[in-house]
Amino acid sequence: MNIEDEVRLGRKSYDRAELDEGELPADPVDLFRLWMEAALRAGIEEPNAMALATAGRDGSPNVRYVLLRGFDERGFCFYTNLDSVKAAELSSNPEVCLAFYWRELERQVRIGGRATLLTREESAAYFASRPRGHQLSAWASRQSSPVESRAVLESALAEAGQRFPDDVPLPPFWGGYRVKPDSLEFWQGRANRLHDRIRYRCVGGHWGRERLCP
């Protein structure tokens, strides 16, 4: 069998868990917290990895993985270079989608909402918690810009280390975003592709939920 046929014919049955509306919390962030805790306890590598979908000025979609670095009732946070492509797209269109996939638990979460910049104080507090090498890389890399070679990047990293022999300050072009959700959909794989899908939507400041066909 060739690789194309393997992709076309590959099958998996889902039977690990189910979603029962009668057992779900009223606030979707509480359910997300339970699912994230389960992903952490299951030993999933980087369960905080999430796909971030944005759109350019012309409406062209763009998607990449970033790391969730905090969440609460206010929203879901991530950090990036503010001169990057994603930051430019967020500036022109702050409406985004996030997606998590935890294969081992047969679960997905999709989040729709609006991204806003975190304060410099919030970004600085997170930046200070990063390993020194990560801090220096933030200074060295002009994210999304073409670079001549790997050697150029490594040279820029070495120069940043010489420039900041002690504490590394927050770069003026680096910061975080918080995505305030207006919808969250929880997907639990079930047998025979009859999956459970529960969507929460915020209307008038209050969360409601509904079951969707798989």
N, C-alpha and C positions, 0 to 999 in steps of 0.2 A: 504494500500500500504506500502510495507517495504522500508527501506532506500535505498536499492540497486535499486529498481524500481524508487524511487523518483529521484535518481541521473541520471538514464538512461533516464527517460522520461521528466526531467525538461526542460522547454523551455522559452526563453525570446526573445522578439522582440526589435530590436534596431531602433530607429527613431528620435534621438535627434538632429542630425546634419549631415553634409556631408562635403566631401573634394573636392573642386573645384580647379583644377590645375591653372586656370586663376587667382585665388586670393591668391596663395601661394607665400611667399617670396623666393628669390633666395638662401638665406642662411638658412639651416635647423635649425641652432641655434636660429635664429630669430623666427621661427615657434615654436620651443620648448619653448622659453621664453613666447610666447603668450599662449601656452597650460598650462604651469606651472602657469601662472598668473590666467588663468580661473579656474584651480583646486584649487588655494588658495582662490579665490573669491567665489567659490562654497562651501567653508567650509569643504572640504574633509580633514579628519584627516591624518596628515603626508603625504601630497602629494609627498614629497621628498623621500619616501621609494622606494627603487629600488632593484630588484633582481640582484645580481652580480654572473655571471657564470664564473668559472675558470676551469682549467684542471691540473691534477697532472702530474708528470713525465711519468707515464705509460699511459697517455691519458684519465684516468678516469675523468668524469665530476664531478663538485661540484657546488652547488648553495646555496646562502643564501641572506637574505635581509640586506642591509646596508642603511645608510641615505646619500643622496646627500647633500653636504655641500658647494657647490659653482659651478658655471659654467659660461663659457664665450666662446669666439671663440677658445680659446686654449684647452678646454676640460671640463670634468666633474669630480669633486673632491669628495673624501671620505677619511675617516681616520680610522685607526685600529692599533692594536698591531702588531708590525713588526716581532714578533716571532710566530704569529698565523699560522694556516694551510693556510689561504688565502694568507698570505704574502709569505709563502714558495712556493705556487703554482705560484704566480705572479713572483717570482724570477726565476723560471725555465721556465715559459711560460707566458709572459706578455700580450698575446692576450686574450681579455675578451669580454663578452657581458653584457650589462645592459638592464633591462626591467622595465618599469613603467606601472602600470595598474590603471586607474581611472574609477572605475565602474560607479560612478554617472554620468560621462560624456560620458560613453561608448567609452572610448579611451584607446589605448595602444601606447607606444613608445618603439622601440627596437634600441639599439645603439651598434655597433661593433667598436672595436678599440684596441689601445695598451696602457697599463698602465705604467706610469713611476713615480718614487718617487718624491714627492715635496721636496723642499729645507727645511733644518731644520728651517730656518727663517719663511717660510710659515707655517710649522706645528706648530711652537711656537706661531705664531700670532693667529692661530685658537685655540690652546690649551688654551691660556690665556682668550679666550672668553667663555670657558665652565664653567658651575656652579662648585663650589668647590667640591661637592660630586662626580661629574663626573670625575674631575681631580684626586681625590684620588682613585677612582675605577680603573683608568688606571694603577696606581702604584700597587694596591692590587691584580689585576687579572692577572694570567699567562694564557692568553686567549688560549683556545683549549686544555690546559693540564688537565688531570684528577685531581680532588680535593676530599679529603676525605669526606667533609660535607659542608653544608651551613655555619656552625659555623666557619669553618676555613677561609672562605671568609670574614665573618664579622669581625673576629679577625684581619685579614690582613688589612682590611679597617680602623679599629680603630688604628692600629699601624702606618699606613700611615698618619692619622690625627695627631698623636703625633709627628711623624717625621717632618711634615711640618705644624707647627702651623700658619704660615702666608701664604705667596705666595707659590703655588705649582708649581715646575718647570716641564718642559717637560721631560718625561721619555726618556732615550736613546733608548728604544725599542718601541717607539710609534711615528707614523707619518702618513703622507697622501700620496695619489696617485692621479694623474690626468690621466684620460682616454682620449686620443686624438682620436676623432672619425674618422673613414673612411667610415662609413655608418650609416644612421639614417632612420628608417622606422616608419611612422605615420599611425596608424590604427584607423579608425572611424567606429563604428558599423552602419550597415544599415539594412533595412528591407529584409526579406527573405534570410538572410545570404549572400547577395551580398554586402559585406563590401567594404569600400574604403581603399585601401592600397597604399601609396605613399612612394617610397624609394628614398632617396638621397644617392649618392655615390661620393666620392672625387677621381678624377682621374687627375693626373698632377697638383695638387693644386687647382683644380676648381671643384665646386659642379655641378653635373647634377642630374636630377630626372626622375623617370619613374613610371608609374602606374603598380601595380601587380594584378593579379587575386586573388580574396579572397580565 
